[in-house]
Amino acid sequence: MYGLNLEDVSFLVVEDNSFMRSLIKTILKALRTGPVKDASDGAEALQILDAGFSPDIILLDRDMPVLDGVEFVKLLRKSNEEAGRFAPVIMISAHADISKVFEARDAGVNEYLVKPLSPESLYRRIFEVVTHPRTFVKAPHYAGPCRRRKPLESLPFADRREDAAYA
């Protein structure tokens, strides 16, 4: 089941609950990932990125004190700093309602994972962002992964765009 080689893939885990943060790091260790750094809120995560750590994937809780996950992603995606700006973000949340999922997507999140998580569910989201990377879009009111899951050229209106990449 776990066929990806993640030895060179670095992670930033942002979670305010120390038990959940430890659990996620334990799962990543079992998946034999590359370096893992962690933060207890979005503000601390921004400090880690400002210090030069550029993770390949960010695992992020939604509800945290100081700077929550949605606000963190908005700041990350609009930043001029390269560290982490284009990294896939997997948001982990206890909220399963569709409005929360859409809010996260519209902030620039790649994948959404509802707690309680399992090693398999986390691996599936990691597998998705590694094997199906999405084009990064920068528009006046949005910066982040393309929200369409299908390749642009497969959509019926793809030929209407002058610049297919629009990134």
C-alpha positions in Angstrom: 0.0 0.0 0.0 2.8 2.5 0.9 4.7 2.5 -2.4 6.0 6.1 -2.4 9.6 6.8 -1.5 9.4 9.8 0.8 12.9 9.8 2.1 13.7 13.1 0.4 10.4 14.8 1.1 10.5 17.3 3.9 7.5 18.3 6.0 6.3 21.1 8.2 3.7 20.0 10.8 1.6 22.9 12.2 -0.7 21.7 15.0 -1.5 23.3 18.4 -2.4 20.0 20.1 0.9 18.4 21.2 -0.5 14.9 21.2 -1.8 15.2 17.6 1.5 16.9 16.5 3.4 13.9 18.0 1.0 11.4 16.4 1.5 13.0 12.9 5.2 13.1 13.4 5.2 9.4 14.4 3.2 8.5 11.3 5.6 10.5 9.1 8.6 8.6 10.7 6.9 5.3 10.0 6.5 6.4 6.4 10.2 7.1 6.3 10.0 10.7 5.3 12.8 13.3 5.1 13.2 16.1 7.6 10.2 17.1 9.7 9.9 20.4 11.5 6.9 21.3 13.7 5.2 24.4 15.0 2.4 24.9 17.5 0.6 27.6 15.5 0.7 29.5 12.3 2.8 32.3 13.6 5.5 29.9 14.7 5.3 28.2 11.4 5.9 31.5 9.6 9.0 32.0 11.7 10.3 28.6 10.7 9.7 29.5 7.0 11.3 32.9 7.5 14.4 31.2 9.0 14.9 29.4 5.7 13.2 26.0 6.0 11.4 25.2 2.8 9.2 22.1 3.2 8.0 20.0 0.4 4.6 19.5 2.1 2.9 21.4 4.9 0.5 19.5 7.2 -1.7 22.1 8.9 -4.4 22.1 11.6 -7.4 24.4 10.9 -8.2 25.8 14.3 -5.3 27.1 16.2 -4.7 30.1 18.5 -2.6 33.1 17.4 -2.9 32.4 13.7 -5.3 29.8 12.4 -4.7 27.5 9.5 -6.9 29.4 6.9 -5.2 32.7 7.7 -1.8 31.0 7.6 -2.4 29.6 4.1 -3.7 33.0 2.8 -0.5 34.7 4.1 1.7 31.8 2.8 0.2 31.9 -0.7 0.4 35.7 -1.1 4.0 35.9 0.3 6.8 37.1 -1.8 9.1 34.7 0.0 9.8 31.4 -1.8 10.1 29.2 1.3 6.9 27.2 1.4 4.9 29.4 -0.9 4.3 26.8 -3.5 4.4 23.8 -1.1 1.3 21.6 -1.2 -0.8 22.2 2.0 -2.8 19.4 3.5 -5.3 20.8 6.1 -6.3 18.5 8.9 -9.5 19.5 10.8 -12.2 18.2 13.0 -14.7 20.2 10.8 -16.2 18.1 8.0 -18.9 20.6 6.9 -18.6 21.6 3.2 -18.4 25.3 3.9 -15.2 24.8 5.9 -13.8 22.6 3.1 -14.6 25.3 0.5 -13.1 28.0 2.7 -9.9 26.0 3.0 -9.8 25.4 -0.7 -10.4 29.0 -1.5 -7.6 30.0 0.8 -5.2 27.8 -1.2 -5.2 24.4 0.5 -4.5 21.4 -1.7 -6.1 18.6 0.3 -8.4 18.4 3.3 -8.3 15.6 5.8 -10.9 15.2 8.6 -9.9 14.0 12.0 -9.6 11.4 13.4 -6.8 10.6 10.9 -5.2 7.3 10.3 -1.8 6.5 8.8 -3.6 5.3 5.6 -5.8 8.5 5.3 -2.7 10.7 5.8 -0.7 8.7 3.3 -3.5 8.9 0.7 -3.4 12.8 0.9 0.4 12.8 0.7 0.2 10.4 -2.3 -2.3 12.7 -4.0 -0.2 15.9 -3.7 3.0 14.0 -4.8 1.6 12.1 -7.7 -1.0 14.7 -9.0 0.6 18.1 -8.5 -1.6 21.0 -9.5 -0.6 24.1 -11.4 0.0 27.2 -9.1 -2.4 30.0 -10.0 -1.9 33.6 -9.2 -4.9 35.9 -9.8 -6.0 39.2 -8.3 -8.1 37.5 -5.6 -6.5 34.1 -5.3 -3.1 32.5 -5.1 -2.7 28.7 -4.7 -3.2 25.4 -6.5 -5.6 25.3 -9.4 -9.0 24.4 -7.8 -9.9 22.1 -10.7 -9.0 18.5 -10.2 -9.1 17.7 -13.9 -6.3 18.8 -16.3 -7.3 22.1 -17.9 -7.0 20.6 -21.4 -9.6 18.0 -20.6 -12.3 20.6 -19.9 -14.7 21.6 -22.6 -13.9 25.3 -22.4 -10.1 24.9 -22.3 -9.7 26.5 -25.7 -11.4 29.7 -24.6 -8.4 30.8 -22.5 -5.7 32.8 -24.3 -3.0 31.6 -21.8 -3.7 28.0 -20.8 -1.2 28.2 -18.0 -2.5 31.5 -16.5 -0.1 31.1 -13.6 
